[in-house]
Amino acid sequence: MKSVDLRKEKVDLSQLLHLAEEDAVLIVAQNGHEFIVAEADDFDAEVEALRKSPCFQSFLDRRMSEKSRVPIEDIEKEIQQELERA
């Protein structure tokens, strides 16, 4: 997987799509949010490529260690409370 940090370099859409034709691209936006752009031709192949990608696995590891994670139990409680109010 390739990585493009828009805080450090400018890439136009055509360049980005050209990169995504070759491999999935991790994009870091100006605000630090991360996105993945990949060709949508073969989902199974893309999943397999991402599984084998050290860059993508590192991205997932970073996301898992973020303190802003919300336990699924809390989400379920919130949904149940909203349903009860409705």
N, CA, C and O atoms as a Tinker XYZ file with bonds, in Angstrom:
   344  protein
     1  N      0.847000   -1.174000    0.000000    73     2
     2  CA     0.000000    0.000000    0.000000    64     1     3
     3  C      0.887000    1.228000    0.000000    63     2     4     5
     4  O      1.882000    1.303000    0.720000    81     3
     5  N      0.505000    2.175000   -0.816000    73     3     6
     6  CA     1.213000    3.449000   -0.869000    64     5     7
     7  C      0.571000    4.400000    0.129000    63     6     8     9
     8  O     -0.567000    4.195000    0.550000    81     7
     9  N      1.296000    5.427000    0.501000    73     7    10
    10  CA     0.789000    6.412000    1.442000    64     9    11
    11  C      1.036000    7.810000    0.872000    63    10    12    13
    12  O      2.112000    8.101000    0.350000    81    11
    13  N      0.018000    8.670000    0.981000    73    11    14
    14  CA     0.129000   10.060000    0.540000    64    13    15
    15  C     -0.322000   10.943000    1.691000    63    14    16    17
    16  O     -1.469000   10.862000    2.130000    81    15
    17  N      0.571000   11.777000    2.175000    73    15    18
    18  CA     0.258000   12.699000    3.261000    64    17    19
    19  C      0.022000   14.082000    2.658000    63    18    20    21
    20  O      0.968000   14.767000    2.270000    81    19
    21  N     -1.234000   14.483000    2.583000    73    19    22
    22  CA    -1.587000   15.762000    1.963000    64    21    23
    23  C     -1.131000   16.956000    2.784000    63    22    24    25
    24  O     -1.188000   18.092000    2.312000    81    23
    25  N     -0.675000   16.707000    4.022000    73    23    26
    26  CA    -0.111000   17.791000    4.828000    64    25    27
    27  C      1.296000   18.128000    4.355000    63    26    28    29
    28  O      1.805000   19.217000    4.621000    81    27
    29  N      1.935000   17.166000    3.638000    73    27    30
    30  CA     3.321000   17.348000    3.213000    64    29    31
    31  C      3.477000   17.511000    1.711000    63    30    32    33
    32  O      4.448000   18.110000    1.248000    81    31
    33  N      2.525000   16.981000    0.945000    73    31    34
    34  CA     2.634000   17.069000   -0.515000    64    33    35
    35  C      1.263000   17.286000   -1.130000    63    34    36    37
    36  O      0.239000   16.899000   -0.568000    81    35
    37  N      1.269000   17.906000   -2.285000    73    35    38
    38  CA     0.018000   18.142000   -3.007000    64    37    39
    39  C     -0.085000   17.115000   -4.117000    63    38    40    41
    40  O      0.852000   16.920000   -4.892000    81    39
    41  N     -1.242000   16.457000   -4.185000    73    39    42
    42  CA    -1.506000   15.453000   -5.214000    64    41    43
    43  C     -2.881000   15.764000   -5.793000    63    42    44    45
    44  O     -3.849000   15.914000   -5.048000    81    43
    45  N     -2.968000   15.860000   -7.104000    73    43    46
    46  CA    -4.293000   16.108000   -7.681000    64    45    47
    47  C     -5.019000   14.771000   -7.857000    63    46    48    49
    48  O     -4.425000   13.700000   -7.734000    81    47
    49  N     -6.295000   14.862000   -8.144000    73    47    50
    50  CA    -7.131000   13.670000   -8.222000    64    49    51
    51  C     -6.651000   12.690000   -9.285000    63    50    52    53
    52  O     -6.668000   11.481000   -9.052000    81    51
    53  N     -6.229000   13.178000  -10.435000    73    51    54
    54  CA    -5.775000   12.273000  -11.489000    64    53    55
    55  C     -4.524000   11.517000  -11.047000    63    54    56    57
    56  O     -4.381000   10.334000  -11.357000    81    55
    57  N     -3.613000   12.184000  -10.324000    73    55    58
    58  CA    -2.427000   11.497000   -9.808000    64    57    59
    59  C     -2.820000   10.433000   -8.782000    63    58    60    61
    60  O     -2.280000    9.327000   -8.778000    81    59
    61  N     -3.759000   10.782000   -7.924000    73    59    62
    62  CA    -4.221000    9.853000   -6.904000    64    61    63
    63  C     -4.848000    8.610000   -7.535000    63    62    64    65
    64  O     -4.564000    7.487000   -7.118000    81    63
    65  N     -5.694000    8.813000   -8.532000    73    63    66
    66  CA    -6.326000    7.681000   -9.195000    64    65    67
    67  C     -5.297000    6.818000   -9.928000    63    66    68    69
    68  O     -5.423000    5.595000   -9.974000    81    67
    69  N     -4.291000    7.457000  -10.493000    73    67    70
    70  CA    -3.226000    6.701000  -11.154000    64    69    71
    71  C     -2.499000    5.823000  -10.126000    63    70    72    73
    72  O     -2.209000    4.660000  -10.405000    81    71
    73  N     -2.207000    6.363000   -8.959000    73    71    74
    74  CA    -1.575000    5.578000   -7.896000    64    73    75
    75  C     -2.465000    4.420000   -7.463000    63    74    76    77
    76  O     -1.985000    3.309000   -7.241000    81    75
    77  N     -3.772000    4.686000   -7.343000    73    75    78
    78  CA    -4.713000    3.659000   -6.889000    64    77    79
    79  C     -4.905000    2.559000   -7.920000    63    78    80    81
    80  O     -5.341000    1.461000   -7.572000    81    79
    81  N     -4.587000    2.831000   -9.189000    73    79    82
    82  CA    -4.659000    1.777000  -10.204000    64    81    83
    83  C     -3.591000    0.714000   -9.953000    63    82    84    85
    84  O     -3.773000   -0.456000  -10.290000    81    83
    85  N     -2.479000    1.135000   -9.358000    73    83    86
    86  CA    -1.366000    0.228000   -9.117000    64    85    87
    87  C     -1.478000   -0.494000   -7.778000    63    86    88    89
    88  O     -1.108000   -1.663000   -7.673000    81    87
    89  N     -1.987000    0.197000   -6.750000    73    87    90
    90  CA    -2.061000   -0.366000   -5.414000    64    89    91
    91  C     -2.977000    0.520000   -4.574000    63    90    92    93
    92  O     -3.209000    1.678000   -4.919000    81    91
    93  N     -3.497000   -0.021000   -3.475000    73    91    94
    94  CA    -4.316000    0.786000   -2.578000    64    93    95
    95  C     -3.474000    1.946000   -2.046000    63    94    96    97
    96  O     -2.259000    1.822000   -1.886000    81    95
    97  N     -4.133000    3.074000   -1.776000    73    95    98
    98  CA    -3.433000    4.273000   -1.326000    64    97    99
    99  C     -4.039000    4.749000   -0.010000    63    98   100   101
   100  O     -5.246000    4.972000    0.085000    81    99
   101  N     -3.192000    4.900000    0.998000    73    99   102
   102  CA    -3.601000    5.487000    2.269000    64   101   103
   103  C     -3.383000    6.988000    2.145000    63   102   104   105
   104  O     -2.267000    7.435000    1.878000    81   103
   105  N     -4.444000    7.769000    2.337000    73   103   106
   106  CA    -4.366000    9.222000    2.213000    64   105   107
   107  C     -4.536000    9.830000    3.599000    63   106   108   109
   108  O     -5.493000    9.521000    4.310000    81   107
   109  N     -3.603000   10.695000    3.975000    73   107   110
   110  CA    -3.722000   11.445000    5.218000    64   109   111
   111  C     -4.126000   12.861000    4.829000    63   110   112   113
   112  O     -3.360000   13.580000    4.186000    81   111
   113  N     -5.332000   13.256000    5.221000    73   111   114
   114  CA    -5.870000   14.568000    4.860000    64   113   115
   115  C     -5.200000   15.671000    5.683000    63   114   116   117
   116  O     -4.470000   15.392000    6.635000    81   115
   117  N     -5.456000   16.914000    5.307000    73   115   118
   118  CA    -4.891000   18.075000    6.006000    64   117   119
   119  C     -5.211000   18.052000    7.503000    63   118   120   121
   120  O     -4.405000   18.495000    8.321000    81   119
   121  N     -6.396000   17.532000    7.856000    73   119   122
   122  CA    -6.817000   17.500000    9.262000    64   121   123
   123  C     -6.343000   16.241000    9.987000    63   122   124   125
   124  O     -6.674000   16.043000   11.156000    81   123
   125  N     -5.561000   15.376000    9.295000    73   123   126
   126  CA    -5.036000   14.167000    9.906000    64   125   127
   127  C     -5.911000   12.943000    9.742000    63   126   128   129
   128  O     -5.485000   11.835000   10.068000    81   127
   129  N     -7.120000   13.117000    9.246000    73   127   130
   130  CA    -7.988000   11.959000    9.011000    64   129   131
   131  C     -7.394000   11.105000    7.900000    63   130   132   133
   132  O     -6.780000   11.618000    6.964000    81   131
   133  N     -7.586000    9.799000    8.019000    73   131   134
   134  CA    -7.000000    8.879000    7.053000    64   133   135
   135  C     -8.086000    8.200000    6.226000    63   134   136   137
   136  O     -9.146000    7.835000    6.736000    81   135
   137  N     -7.797000    8.043000    4.941000    73   135   138
   138  CA    -8.711000    7.423000    3.998000    64   137   139
   139  C     -7.940000    6.424000    3.157000    63   138   140   141
   140  O     -6.726000    6.538000    2.992000    81   139
   141  N     -8.656000    5.447000    2.629000    73   139   142
   142  CA    -8.035000    4.489000    1.727000    64   141   143
   143  C     -8.758000    4.555000    0.393000    63   142   144   145
   144  O     -9.987000    4.508000    0.337000    81   143
   145  N     -7.980000    4.663000   -0.688000    73   143   146
   146  CA    -8.532000    4.658000   -2.041000    64   145   147
   147  C     -7.955000    3.433000   -2.737000    63   146   148   149
   148  O     -6.744000    3.216000   -2.756000    81   147
   149  N     -8.861000    2.636000   -3.312000    73   147   150
   150  CA    -8.424000    1.429000   -4.013000    64   149   151
   151  C     -9.351000    1.180000   -5.190000    63   150   152   153
   152  O    -10.524000    1.552000   -5.162000    81   151
   153  N     -8.818000    0.552000   -6.214000    73   151   154
   154  CA    -9.633000    0.191000   -7.360000    64   153   155
   155  C    -10.685000   -0.819000   -6.907000    63   154   156   157
   156  O    -10.382000   -1.732000   -6.140000    81   155
   157  N    -11.902000   -0.657000   -7.374000    73   155   158
   158  CA   -13.025000   -1.470000   -6.908000    64   157   159
   159  C    -13.361000   -2.589000   -7.878000    63   158   160   161
   160  O    -14.533000   -2.926000   -8.046000    81   159
   161  N    -12.361000   -3.168000   -8.515000    73   159   162
   162  CA   -12.651000   -4.171000   -9.530000    64   161   163
   163  C    -12.797000   -5.577000   -8.968000    63   162   164   165
   164  O    -13.596000   -6.361000   -9.481000    81   163
   165  N    -12.051000   -5.911000   -7.936000    73   163   166
   166  CA   -12.074000   -7.271000   -7.414000    64   165   167
   167  C    -11.941000   -7.215000   -5.900000    63   166   168   169
   168  O    -10.834000   -7.143000   -5.365000    81   167
   169  N    -13.072000   -7.248000   -5.220000    73   167   170
   170  CA   -13.086000   -7.079000   -3.776000    64   169   171
   171  C    -12.226000   -8.110000   -3.061000    63   170   172   173
   172  O    -11.459000   -7.762000   -2.164000    81   171
   173  N    -12.344000   -9.366000   -3.446000    73   171   174
   174  CA   -11.561000  -10.419000   -2.786000    64   173   175
   175  C    -10.066000  -10.182000   -2.930000    63   174   176   177
   176  O     -9.307000  -10.379000   -1.982000    81   175
   177  N     -9.648000   -9.764000   -4.101000    73   175   178
   178  CA    -8.228000   -9.494000   -4.323000    64   177   179
   179  C     -7.768000   -8.302000   -3.483000    63   178   180   181
   180  O     -6.656000   -8.304000   -2.956000    81   179
   181  N     -8.619000   -7.288000   -3.360000    73   179   182
   182  CA    -8.273000   -6.125000   -2.557000    64   181   183
   183  C     -8.142000   -6.507000   -1.082000    63   182   184   185
   184  O     -7.218000   -6.062000   -0.402000    81   183
   185  N     -9.062000   -7.323000   -0.595000    73   183   186
   186  CA    -8.996000   -7.769000    0.800000    64   185   187
   187  C     -7.695000   -8.521000    1.044000    63   186   188   189
   188  O     -7.010000   -8.273000    2.037000    81   187
   189  N     -7.358000   -9.420000    0.160000    73   187   190
   190  CA    -6.122000  -10.189000    0.297000    64   189   191
   191  C     -4.896000   -9.284000    0.249000    63   190   192   193
   192  O     -3.956000   -9.473000    1.021000    81   191
   193  N     -4.898000   -8.311000   -0.643000    73   191   194
   194  CA    -3.767000   -7.386000   -0.742000    64   193   195
   195  C     -3.621000   -6.571000    0.538000    63   194   196   197
   196  O     -2.504000   -6.342000    1.004000    81   195
   197  N     -4.742000   -6.130000    1.110000    73   195   198
   198  CA    -4.684000   -5.361000    2.348000    64   197   199
   199  C     -4.221000   -6.215000    3.516000    63   198   200   201
   200  O     -3.506000   -5.731000    4.394000    81   199
   201  N     -4.620000   -7.477000    3.534000    73   199   202
   202  CA    -4.146000   -8.383000    4.585000    64   201   203
   203  C     -2.633000   -8.531000    4.560000    63   202   204   205
   204  O     -1.998000   -8.658000    5.608000    81   203
   205  N     -2.063000   -8.514000    3.377000    73   203   206
   206  CA    -0.624000   -8.708000    3.221000    64   205   207
   207  C      0.165000   -7.407000    3.291000    63   206   208   209
   208  O      1.394000   -7.430000    3.228000    81   207
   209  N     -0.512000   -6.291000    3.419000    73   207   210
   210  CA     0.149000   -4.987000    3.396000    64   209   211
   211  C      0.622000   -4.574000    4.791000    63   210   212   213
   212  O     -0.201000   -4.318000    5.669000    81   211
   213  N      1.943000   -4.506000    5.004000    73   211   214
   214  CA     2.447000   -4.036000    6.303000    64   213   215
   215  C      1.983000   -2.618000    6.624000    63   214   216   217
   216  O      1.698000   -2.309000    7.781000    81   215
   217  N      1.904000   -1.760000    5.618000    73   215   218
   218  CA     1.456000   -0.385000    5.831000    64   217   219
   219  C      0.016000   -0.363000    6.334000    63   218   220   221
   220  O     -0.301000    0.356000    7.282000    81   219
   221  N     -0.856000   -1.151000    5.701000    73   219   222
   222  CA    -2.255000   -1.174000    6.118000    64   221   223
   223  C     -2.394000   -1.800000    7.507000    63   222   224   225
   224  O     -3.184000   -1.326000    8.323000    81   223
   225  N     -1.638000   -2.852000    7.775000    73   223   226
   226  CA    -1.704000   -3.485000    9.090000    64   225   227
   227  C     -1.230000   -2.514000   10.174000    63   226   228   229
   228  O     -1.787000   -2.490000   11.272000    81   227
   229  N     -0.220000   -1.725000    9.874000    73   227   230
   230  CA     0.247000   -0.700000   10.803000    64   229   231
   231  C     -0.837000    0.345000   11.038000    63   230   232   233
   232  O     -1.057000    0.783000   12.167000    81   231
   233  N     -1.516000    0.742000    9.952000    73   231   234
   234  CA    -2.641000    1.672000   10.053000    64   233   235
   235  C     -3.714000    1.113000   10.996000    63   234   236   237
   236  O     -4.219000    1.833000   11.858000    81   235
   237  N     -4.062000   -0.168000   10.834000    73   235   238
   238  CA    -5.072000   -0.785000   11.696000    64   237   239
   239  C     -4.601000   -0.839000   13.144000    63   238   240   241
   240  O     -5.382000   -0.595000   14.063000    81   239
   241  N     -3.326000   -1.158000   13.348000    73   239   242
   242  CA    -2.782000   -1.190000   14.707000    64   241   243
   243  C     -2.889000    0.169000   15.376000    63   242   244   245
   244  O     -3.259000    0.263000   16.546000    81   243
   245  N     -2.562000    1.236000   14.627000    73   243   246
   246  CA    -2.673000    2.585000   15.188000    64   245   247
   247  C     -4.121000    2.906000   15.548000    63   246   248   249
   248  O     -4.395000    3.488000   16.598000    81   247
   249  N     -5.040000    2.521000   14.669000    73   247   250
   250  CA    -6.465000    2.792000   14.929000    64   249   251
   251  C     -6.956000    2.042000   16.168000    63   250   252   253
   252  O     -7.764000    2.564000   16.935000    81   251
   253  N     -6.466000    0.821000   16.358000    73   251   254
   254  CA    -6.890000    0.020000   17.510000    64   253   255
   255  C     -6.382000    0.609000   18.830000    63   254   256   257
   256  O     -7.009000    0.415000   19.872000    81   255
   257  N     -5.265000    1.318000   18.798000    73   255   258
   258  CA    -4.689000    1.847000   20.029000    64   257   259
   259  C     -5.181000    3.250000   20.367000    63   258   260   261
   260  O     -4.787000    3.808000   21.392000    81   259
   261  N     -6.027000    3.823000   19.531000    73   259   262
   262  CA    -6.543000    5.159000   19.806000    64   261   263
   263  C     -7.434000    5.140000   21.037000    63   262   264   265
   264  O     -8.201000    4.202000   21.252000    81   263
   265  N     -7.320000    6.186000   21.838000    73   263   266
   266  CA    -8.099000    6.274000   23.069000    64   265   267
   267  C     -9.552000    6.646000   22.798000    63   266   268   269
   268  O    -10.390000    6.538000   23.694000    81   267
   269  N     -9.864000    7.078000   21.594000    73   267   270
   270  CA   -11.225000    7.512000   21.291000    64   269   271
   271  C    -12.138000    6.348000   20.932000    63   270   272   273
   272  O    -13.267000    6.558000   20.487000    81   271
   273  N    -11.654000    5.117000   21.123000    73   271   274
   274  CA   -12.484000    3.952000   20.815000    64   273   275
   275  C    -13.657000    3.862000   21.786000    63   274   276   277
   276  O    -13.535000    4.227000   22.955000    81   275
   277  N    -14.782000    3.378000   21.297000    73   275   278
   278  CA   -15.984000    3.215000   22.106000    64   277   279
   279  C    -16.330000    1.732000   22.142000    63   278   280   281
   280  O    -16.484000    1.113000   21.089000    81   279
   281  N    -16.455000    1.147000   23.341000    73   279   282
   282  CA   -16.810000   -0.272000   23.423000    64   281   283
   283  C    -18.175000   -0.535000   22.787000    63   282   284   285
   284  O    -19.081000    0.294000   22.868000    81   283
   285  N    -18.304000   -1.689000   22.161000    73   283   286
   286  CA   -19.562000   -2.054000   21.488000    64   285   287
   287  C    -20.720000   -2.076000   22.482000    63   286   288   289
   288  O    -21.857000   -1.772000   22.119000    81   287
   289  N    -20.439000   -2.428000   23.713000    73   287   290
   290  CA   -21.494000   -2.462000   24.725000    64   289   291
   291  C    -22.092000   -1.073000   24.949000    63   290   292   293
   292  O    -23.301000   -0.932000   25.129000    81   291
   293  N    -21.230000   -0.043000   24.937000    73   291   294
   294  CA   -21.709000    1.333000   25.106000    64   293   295
   295  C    -22.580000    1.755000   23.918000    63   294   296   297
   296  O    -23.589000    2.438000   24.092000    81   295
   297  N    -22.190000    1.351000   22.738000    73   295   298
   298  CA   -22.974000    1.666000   21.541000    64   297   299
   299  C    -24.328000    0.972000   21.612000    63   298   300   301
   300  O    -25.357000    1.571000   21.298000    81   299
   301  N    -24.327000   -0.293000   22.025000    73   299   302
   302  CA   -25.592000   -1.034000   22.149000    64   301   303
   303  C    -26.522000   -0.368000   23.170000    63   302   304   305
   304  O    -27.724000   -0.253000   22.931000    81   303
   305  N    -25.962000    0.074000   24.313000    73   303   306
   306  CA   -26.769000    0.765000   25.330000    64   305   307
   307  C    -27.373000    2.043000   24.764000    63   306   308   309
   308  O    -28.552000    2.331000   24.973000    81   307
   309  N    -26.555000    2.804000   24.048000    73   307   310
   310  CA   -27.025000    4.062000   23.468000    64   309   311
   311  C    -28.152000    3.813000   22.468000    63   310   312   313
   312  O    -29.140000    4.547000   22.459000    81   311
   313  N    -28.018000    2.794000   21.633000    73   311   314
   314  CA   -29.063000    2.461000   20.659000    64   313   315
   315  C    -30.339000    2.046000   21.389000    63   314   316   317
   316  O    -31.434000    2.479000   21.031000    81   315
   317  N    -30.192000    1.204000   22.414000    73   315   318
   318  CA   -31.358000    0.759000   23.175000    64   317   319
   319  C    -32.066000    1.937000   23.823000    63   318   320   321
   320  O    -33.296000    1.997000   23.806000    81   319
   321  N    -31.320000    2.871000   24.393000    73   319   322
   322  CA   -31.918000    4.053000   25.012000    64   321   323
   323  C    -32.660000    4.898000   23.987000    63   322   324   325
   324  O    -33.750000    5.398000   24.264000    81   323
   325  N    -32.077000    5.058000   22.807000    73   323   326
   326  CA   -32.745000    5.822000   21.758000    64   325   327
   327  C    -34.027000    5.137000   21.314000    63   326   328   329
   328  O    -35.031000    5.804000   21.066000    81   327
   329  N    -34.006000    3.815000   21.211000    73   327   330
   330  CA   -35.210000    3.079000   20.817000    64   329   331
   331  C    -36.298000    3.200000   21.872000    63   330   332   333
   332  O    -37.479000    3.306000   21.541000    81   331
   333  N    -35.909000    3.184000   23.125000    73   331   334
   334  CA   -36.883000    3.315000   24.210000    64   333   335
   335  C    -37.514000    4.705000   24.232000    63   334   336   337
   336  O    -38.694000    4.845000   24.557000    81   335
   337  N    -36.738000    5.733000   23.889000    73   335   338
   338  CA   -37.268000    7.098000   23.843000    64   337   339
   339  C    -38.211000    7.308000   22.661000    63   338   340   341
   340  O    -39.113000    8.143000   22.726000    81   339
   341  N    -38.008000    6.562000   21.593000    73   339   342
   342  CA   -38.795000    6.752000   20.369000    64   341   343
   343  C    -40.148000    6.155000   20.427000    63   342   344
   344  O    -40.906000    6.248000   19.461000    81   343
